[in-house]
């Protein structure tokens, strides 16, 4: 592929990502599983860490790891860490998303969005393309994006990351 074509495609992706973020600020691209419009910002920046798991109901790794994140959410709530799920199943596959939540007994909030919009939203936030599910975003207590990682991430690695990040902040005060 020529350099010019690559540059044009990159510019187009950035433009689309910017539009997606602008739309997300004025219109919700997610709904909760009851169909109510939601924004990720409804959950982040509330004084606690938020771990966002982007998943799909047909993702083998998501199915394997979901219960560990439910346990993580339950055990970390008092320590100022929450989990939010974002399903990429879209409205067409909402029944599969609901079955996933029920099957894994997910007690944390779960949102759903159209696959393309979730991908654009992620690209705008993380400044990289969404590579698949699961993918994780970690937001600090004030709502800033602290990390983005594709693939399975063990909950204890997230606990260590947050502890390290908190100790760095505390030392800087």
N, C-alpha and C positions, 0 to 999 in steps of 0.2 A: 504494500500500500504506500502511496506516495506521501511525502512529508506534508504537502499542502492538504491532501485529503484527511490525513490524521489530525492536522491542526484544525481543520473545519469541523470534523466530528467532535473533537475535544471542546471547541467553542460552543457547538450546539448542545453538548451535554451540560456544560456549565450554564448556558442560558436556560435550558429546561429545568435544571436543578434550582436555579434562582427563582423561576416562575413557580415551581413546586413549593418552595419555602414561602414565597409571598402569598400563595394561595393558602398554605397551612396557617399563616398568621391571621388571615381573615376568614377562612373557611376550614372546617375540620376535614382532614383526609381520612380520619379514623372514626369508627364508631365503637362503642362498647358492644358486648354480645347481646345486649337488649335493644340495639339499634339507635342508641342515643349518641349524637355527635360528641366526640372527645378530641382533645389535643394532648400530645405528650406533655406539654407544658402544664397541663392540669395536675400532673403528678410530680414533676421535677421542680427543684428550687424551693422546696418546702422545709429546708433545714435538715434533710437526711439524704443519705446516699440512695440512688436508685439504679438498680441493675435492670436493663431492658433486654429481654430475650426475644429476638425476632425468630419466629418459628413457622413451620407449615405442618399441617396434620399428617401429610404423607412422608415427612422427613424421618428416616430411620434413626438418626442421631437424636433428633428432637424427642422422639418417642422414648428413646433409651434414657435420656437425661432429664426429662420433664419432672419426674417425681423428686429428683435430688434438688431441683430448684424450688419445688413446693416446700420441702423440708427446710431448705436454706431460708426461704422467706419467713417461715414460721419461727425459726430459731433466731433470726437476726432482727426481728421487728423491734425488740426492746433496745437493741444496740444502734438504732438509727439507720438501718439498711432495709430497703424494700425491693421487691421484684415486680416488674410489669411485663406482661407478655404482649407481643404484637404478632398476630397471625397474618400471614401472607395469603391465606386461602381465598380472600375476597368474598363478596356477597354470594356469588354463585356456589361456593363451597362452604357456606356458613354452617351447614349441618355437620360437616366433617370437623370444623373447628370446635363447635359445641361438644361433639363427641370426644374430641381430644382433651378438652378441659375436664369433662366429666370422668373420662377414663383414668386420667392422671391425678384427679382430685386437686386441681389447682385452685388454691385459695387466694392467690394474688390477682389483681385486676388484669384482664386481658382485653385487648383492643383488636380490631380487625380492619384491614385495609386491602385495597386492590393491589396485586403484586407489583405492577408498574409504578404506582404512586409510592408504595413503601420503598421500592428501590431508589426512586428519585429523592425521596425524603432522606434516606440514609446517605446517599451520595452528597447531598447538600450539607448534611451535618458532619460527616466523617471525611469529606473531601477525597473519597475513593468510591469505587463501584461496590455495590453489594455483591459478594461472591457466592452467596448461598446461605442455607440455614443449617444449623442455628448460627446466628450472629448476635454478638452482645455489644451493648453500649453501656457505659458506666457514667452516670452523672453525679457530680459532687453536690454537696448540700445546698449550694447557692444556684444550682441548675446548670453549671458549666459542664460540657462534655469532657470527661477526664480520660476516657479510653474507648477504643472500638476494636473488636476482635472477631474475626470469622472463625467458625468451628467450635467444637466443644471446649468449654472452659470449666474446669472443676470449681465448685463453689469455694473450696479452701484456697484456691489461687486468688479468687476475688477478695476473700477475707484478708489475705496477706497484702494484696494491692491496696485495699482501703486503709489498712493499718499503717502501711508504709506512707501512703499519701497523707493521712491524718497526722502522723508524727512529723513529717516534713513541714506541714502547715503550722503545727504547734511550735516547732523549733524556730520558725521564721517570725513569730510574734514577739 
